[in-house]
Amino acid sequence: MPMPLEIIGLGKREIRFVWDDDTEDVWGARELRIRCVCAHCQSEATGARLLDPASVPEDITVANMALVGNYGLSIHFSDSHTTGIYRLRELKRKK
């Protein structure tokens, strides 16, 4: 499983990941916010998207981040959304 050596993005509109295989990935904060799969953003029963992408501000930033175990990243966004956990394996882009 990929592991980040650095995660840079507090207060920014993007997050840069430096991985243990010497690669880097950059994700936009808005892109990640829209991809959230928590129960507020995606139906647990049907998988249907509940979040309207138009409701996510263009200038959204990362307010806080924390690793969740060895598998994920919790991101708190400037729109007060805090419930999503992003799996590291899904944040590692395929090259």
C-alpha positions in Angstrom: 0.0 0.0 0.0 1.3 3.5 -0.8 2.4 5.6 2.1 2.8 9.3 2.0 6.1 10.8 3.2 4.7 14.3 3.1 1.2 15.8 2.8 1.2 19.5 2.1 -2.0 21.6 1.9 -3.1 23.3 5.1 -4.9 26.5 4.2 -4.5 25.8 0.5 -6.7 25.0 -2.4 -4.8 21.9 -3.3 -3.0 19.0 -1.5 0.3 17.7 -2.6 1.3 14.1 -1.7 4.9 12.9 -1.8 4.8 9.1 -1.8 7.3 6.5 -0.6 8.0 5.4 -4.2 9.4 8.9 -5.1 6.2 10.0 -6.9 4.0 13.0 -6.2 0.3 13.7 -6.7 -1.6 16.9 -6.5 -5.4 17.0 -5.7 -7.6 20.0 -5.7 -9.4 20.6 -2.5 -12.7 21.1 -4.4 -12.1 17.9 -6.3 -11.6 15.9 -3.1 -14.6 17.6 -1.4 -16.8 16.6 -4.4 -15.5 13.0 -4.3 -16.4 12.5 -0.6 -18.2 9.3 0.1 -19.4 9.9 3.6 -23.1 9.3 4.4 -23.9 13.0 4.0 -22.4 13.0 0.4 -23.4 9.6 -0.9 -26.3 7.3 0.0 -25.2 4.3 2.0 -28.2 2.3 0.7 -28.0 3.0 -3.0 -24.6 4.7 -3.6 -26.3 7.6 -5.2 -24.6 11.0 -4.9 -26.3 13.3 -2.4 -23.9 16.2 -2.7 -24.6 18.7 -5.3 -21.2 19.8 -6.8 -22.6 23.2 -7.4 -22.9 23.7 -3.6 -19.1 23.3 -3.1 -17.4 26.7 -3.3 -14.8 27.2 -6.0 -12.4 28.6 -3.5 -12.7 25.9 -0.9 -9.5 25.2 1.1 -8.2 22.6 3.5 -8.7 23.7 7.1 -7.2 20.6 8.8 -5.9 17.1 8.0 -5.1 14.0 10.0 -4.0 10.5 9.2 -6.6 7.8 10.0 -4.7 4.6 10.9 -2.4 3.4 8.2 -5.1 3.6 5.5 -6.7 7.0 5.2 -6.7 10.8 5.6 -9.4 12.8 7.3 -9.8 16.3 5.7 -11.6 19.2 7.2 -12.6 21.7 4.6 -13.3 25.4 4.9 -17.0 24.8 4.2 -17.1 23.0 7.6 -17.4 19.5 6.1 -15.4 17.1 8.3 -16.8 13.6 8.0 -15.0 12.1 4.9 -12.1 9.7 5.1 -10.1 9.4 1.9 -8.3 6.1 1.5 -4.6 6.5 0.7 -4.7 3.9 -2.1 -7.4 6.0 -3.8 -5.4 9.2 -3.4 -2.4 7.6 -5.1 -2.9 8.2 -8.8 -2.0 5.4 -11.2 0.9 6.4 -13.5 
